[in-house]
Amino acid sequence: MVKWKELVRLKYAFVVILVFLLGLSLGMVKSRNVGAVTDGIYENLKVFTDVLSVIQKDYVDVEKTDSEALVYGAIEGMLTTLDPHSSFMPPNIFKEAQQETRGKFEGLGIEIEIRDGILTVVAPIEGTPAWRAGIKPKDQILKINGEPTKKMSLFETVNKLRGPKGTEVTITIMREGFDRPKDFTITRGVIPIMSVRFEFPDDGYGYIRIRQFSERTDRDFLGALRKWKKSNKGPLKGLVLDLRDNPGGLLDQAVKVADHFIESGAIVSIRGRHPSSKSSYMAHSGDTEKDYPIVVLVSNGSASGSEIVAGALQDQGRAVVIGTQTFGKATVQTLYPLRDGSGLRLTTGRYFTPNGRDIQAEGIEPDVFLPPFDIEEEEEGEGAVQELRRLKEKDLEGHLEPTREEKTDSKGKHRNPELERFINDLKAKIKDKEIDGQKLIALDILRNWKTFQTFLQKGEGTS
């Protein structure tokens, strides 16, 4: 496919293609402006078709002059000029995007990331082809079907690992203890996305982790709450809601999860291009979970839907948020199917927390700063520098800046000496630094809730 950079000089002509394709379906153009806009569109389309004709006739490499590839490349370039989250998806990619929101896809069943420049397995999903083949966390994937992964982006590797069920893919693995890399040939299958995981200790406290917001999230979340209530012999004492590294997903699912804990008032408000596109999602009274404290765990990788939940519970005073500053993606994307099976992912609005905070490119600031245990808190420490420099929304080229039209109610980190000592005392009880210390601290905060609340309130207004 022709790279968009090769056509960047045409970006102003490309912009009109989207208007031409979507036109009436978007309904953005006022009737009184139709004539002038149409004239401009046709003039620019003439330029585009002229250039397309010259490329197909005279470009040196005929294999790169396929008309579909050129048009797709043009649309990609056009959307790249908007923001990092608007994108064009060819039919196969659009189909996969829809499958993920429905809670399943076809592939191997492994979570991967690029760690120190090497494609690394975070974890295999239990019961999937990768899990059955013996793939383990921290495995390094050096090749996919014989092709080195060193220069591949994460997006490229995901596309190569996924595929129709029943097909095979060979991955070359290097693992601690291996003398040399080993090939694993795995048959792809249907992978359910388990967005909700839970654990319920015997002492009345609960832990629920949401990995992302897909079509089944709220249903699975409700199921977890019911199991927690059924398994507990007494009153519920507190819940840890873990949203760390949750990239978001479906807006309505994030709203439904937050609604379980907020009795009334706003959850999130959406502001689009025009006043008519403004909308607010309000809490519903009824089966609200309101009799126990909540700690929400967040990280730099918590984005979009997870920031909606954390921001709503924080603003409404329903939960204490602990962890690190979130990603800062406060924009809403809408999927538009196109006539050839491809799709458009377009940024169509911004969202605001109940108190009117615009956290775009800023993120949710936790009430208590608690980095992972392998990250030093001192800013001069190497680990802290890595944590603070982890890629966020504000680091993405072309990101939208926050607006300053709305009232803000910024939450400051509560770092008073008494609270510091309280958290450090909880940390001192954890000897094994390889375990999930943040999770254990969150549960211990609930078990010492009254003491924690006293220290937290003393620190309000400090940073």
Secondary structure by P-SEA (a helix, b strand, c coil): cccccccccaaaaaaaccccccccccccccccaaaaaaaaaaaaaaaaaaaaaaaaccccccccccaaaaaaaaaaaaaaacccccccccaaaaaaaaaaaaccccccbbbbbbcccccccccccccccccccccccccccccccccccccccaaaaaaaacccccbbbbbbbbcccccbbbbbbbbbcccccccccccccccccbbbbbcccccaaaaaaaaaaaaaaaaccccccbbbbbbcccccccaaaaaaaaaacccccccccccccccccbbbbbbbcccccccbbbbbbbcccccaaaaaaaaaaaaaccccccccccccccbbbbbbbccccbbbbccccccccccccccccccccccccccccccccccccaaaaaaaacccccccccccccccccccccccccccaaaaaaaaaaaaaccccccaaaaaaaaaaaaaaaaaaaaaaaacccc
